[in-house]
């Protein structure tokens, strides 16, 4: 199945609109839209098209710099949203202090993002976007659904689910979904995209709370020093279990089975745990959309 020409053209057009809106305002929605559309374009150029010319490479480099800076703002937006949704009586003053600190950090990163969006940079990116959009060779593209399946096949093998493993799933599922979205509309592509979106939402929600928990711990201390951090840790653990359950229930992105062991190796191997546990430690965070 070739990529859909309409969906391919639309990502170039939408990114130009999102970039223009981002330059005029760095609100949560405009930042998020720019990052997700940039990720879709990266998937198209890096995963679905067999060759990239100098214009593609320069375009991706310029967009990546802005996307990473926008990711700093986006991280703080999701942390603020999560913190404001947390309804607990513990440490209201510290919650207010943490909220204010996040707002200050966002303003700092928003200023750095705004400084990247110069008129000259905007003009050059728009020129490269239009050129790249006009030169796409649809007939030589890879099958979007095959690419999505290939990405999912790179998932870690079965075993105890940890923060790092779930984080890797988050990235793979996101890339697979963006690849599948370039396929022509069909029952198969619709089912796959729906399943991946549901899974991406569950794992992404866990990651948002994990990021907030890590930030709060850095500002307020660990679970033994702050009831607020302890409450956040408990919420994150629940989100972890929900994401793990969604992963196990997903027919397209379920965890690959371990390779069969010889009888001797199987007898010596430790028994896997029956249930995935919540995050035992802070995982790395990633600003990927």
N, C-alpha and C positions, 0 to 999 in steps of 0.2 A: 504494500500500500504506500503510495507516494504521499508527500505532505500536501495539505490543502493550500492551494495558491491564495485563496481569500484570507485564511488564517495567517499565512505567512506575511502577506502585505499589511494586514491589520496591525501586526506587532511593531512594524517600523513606524506606521502612522501614529499608533498609540504612544509609543515611546517619545516621539517628537512632541506630542501634546503634553505628556507627563513631565518631560524635561522643562518645557516652557512654564508649566504651572509650578513646578518645584522652584524655579528661579524667582517667581513672583511671591511665593509664600512657602514657608517650611512647616506647614501644618501636618498633623499626624497622617491624615489621609493622603496628601500629596507625596509625602515621604514614602509611605508604604506602596502606593501605586507605582512610583518611579522604580523602586527596588524590585518589585515583582515583574514588571515589564522588562527591566534590564536583564533579569534572570532568564526570562523567556527568550529574549534575543540571544543571550549567551548559549542557551541550549540549542537554538536553531543553528547558530554559526559553528559551534564546537562539536555538537553531537550528530546533527542531521545532514549537514553539507560536507561533502568530501574534501573540498579544498577551500583555503582561505587566502585571499590576496593581501597585499600590503595595506589596503584601505580597511579591510576587516580587522586586521591585527591592531592597527592604530585606533580604530573605533572602539574595540573592546578594551584596550588599555585606558583610554580616556574615560569610558563609562565605568570601568572597574574602580578607578580612583574616587569618582563621585559616589558610587554605590557603597563603598566601604565607609566613607564619611557619613553618608546618609544612614548606614547601619547603626552607627553610634547613637544617632538621634532616635531611630526606630526602637532600639533596645530600651531606651529610657521611656519612650511612649508606652510600650507594653508593660513595663514595670510600674509606671504610674497608674495605668488602668487596672492592673491586678491589685495594687495596694489600695486603691480607692474602693475596690469591690469587696475588700476584706472587712467583714463586720464582726469585730471582736472587741471585748471590753478591756483587754490587756494593754497597758502602756499607751493611752491615747496621746500623751505628750510626745512620746518617742515616735509614734506613727506620724504625727504632724511634722516633727523634725526630719524624719526620713523623707517624707513627701517634699518638703522644702529643699532638701539636699538634691533630690532627683531633678527638681525643677531647675535648680542652679546649674547642674551638670548638663541638662538639656540645652539651656541657653548658651552655654559654652560651646557645645558641639554644633549647635545650630549656626552660630557665628562662623565657625570654621567651614561648615558646609557652604554657607552663603558666599564666603570668600573664594570658593572654587568656581562658582557659577558666574564667571566674568562674561561680558558680551562677546569677547573674542573666542572664548572656549565654546560658548553656546552656538555661535555662528559656525565654527568648524565642525562640531558634532552634528548639527543639522545637515550640513553639506555632506558629510560622510554617511549619515543615515540614508539620505535620499539616493546617493550613489549606490550604496549597498543594496537597497531595496529594489532598484532598477536592474541590478545585475544578478539577481538570484536565479540559479538554474534549477528549476523544479524537477526536471526529468532525471537529474543525477543525485537527487536526495536519497537518504536512507529511509527505510520504513519506520515511521515514528513509533508504532506499537512494538516492533522488534527491538528498537533502541530502548524503549521503556522496560521491556522484559529483560533485556541484557543488563540494564542498570540494577534491576531488582535481584538478578542472579548473583550480584556482587555482595549481597547482604551477608553478614556474619552467620556462621553455622550455629546450630542449636547448642544450647548450654545455658549457664546462668546469665540472666539479663542484667546488665549493669548500666550505669549512667553513660559510659563511653559507647557501649554497644547501641543503646537507644539513640544516642546522638548521631551515630553513623547512619542508623535507619532514617532518621529525620532528613538528613541530607539526600540520601538515595531516593527516598519516596518523593521528595520535592522535585528532584531532577527528572524522575520517571514520569511524574504527573505533567510537568511542563513539556516533555517530549511527546507524550500521548496526546496532548491538546492540539498538536499540529496535524494529527491524522484527520482524514475526511470523516464526516459524521457517519457513524454506523452504530448498531446495537453493541458491538464488541467494544468500540472505543468509548462509548458512553458509559458502559458498565465499568470499564477499567478506570476511567477518570473519576467516576463517582466513588469507587472504592478507595482510590489513592487520596482523594480530597478528604474523605472521612478520616482516614488514617493520619494524614498530614495534620489535620486539625487537632486530633487527640494528642499526638506527639508534640506538636507545636505548643499546645496549651501547657503541657508539662514543662517544656523548656522555658517558657515565659516565667512560670513560677519559680523554677530553679534559679534562673538569672536573678530574680528579685530576692530570693532567699540568700544567695551568695552576696549580693550587694548589702543586704541588711546585716548579715553576719560581719561583713567588713566594717560597717559603720557602728554597730551596736554590740558586737561580741557574739559568742556562740550560743547554743541553746541553753547552756547552764547560766549564762549571764543575762539573757533577755527573754522574758516570756513571749514577746512579739516574734522574735526569731524562732522560738520553739513552735509557736503557732504556724508560722510560715513553713517550717520544716514538715509539720504534720500535713498541711495542705499539699505540699509538693509530693510527699509520699503517696497521698491519695491519687494525685494526678499521674504519678509514675505507674501505679497499679492499673489505672484506667487505660493508659497508653499501652501497657503490656498486654492487657486483655484485648484491646482493639487490634493489636499486631497479631496475636494468636488467632483471632477470629477472621482475619483478612485472607480470603482464598488466593489472592494474587500476590500478596506481599508477606505471606506467612514465613516463618523462619525456616531456612533450609535444614534438612536433617544432617546429622553428622555422618561422615563416611563410615561404612561398616568396619568393625575392628575384628582382628583375629580372635578366636576363643580365648587365647592366653591374655591378649591385651585387654579384651573386654572384662575378663575376670579381675584384672589388676586396676582397671579404671575406676575412679570414684563414682558413686551414684549421683546423678544430677538431682538438684533440689526440685521439689514438686511445684513450688510456687515462686514467682518472681518477687523479690523483695524491693522495698523502696530504696531510694538512693542512699548508699552508705557513706558517700562522701561527695564533695562538690565536684561536678564535672566541669570541663571546659565549656565555655559558651562560644557561640558562633553567630555571626551576624548575617548569615545567609538567609533570604526571604524565602 
